[in-house]
Amino acid sequence: MKRLCVIIFNFFLMALPGTLLWASEGLDIPQELGNKVSLANLSGINYFFAHWYNDNLWAYAGMVTLLMGLLGLAIALVTDVILKMIGMEIHKIEHHE
């Protein structure tokens, strides 16, 4: 029974964003979401991200989220290597009860 409740709850959570988008149809776009970044003085990576921001905000948000996750993983791995090099033991904490 618990498993069935979890499955139903997950379907509800997956359907919620679509329902909210459908309910918001016809509403005015807030000024903050309508702002566009000027591409005139940008080049390189700044132009790349500004172009994605202007064209598709969802793709931009997904790309930035993925990059932040990868950056966090890289920082964790470098920290792990440095701590092992200076002799600290890095491992999972084992709980003995």
Buried (B, 14 or more C-beta within 10 A) or exposed (E): EEEEEEEEEEEEEEEEEEEEEEEEEEEEEEEEEEEEBEEEEBEEEEBEBBBBBBEEEEEBEEBEEEEEEEEEEEEEEEEEEEEEEEEEEEEEEEEEE
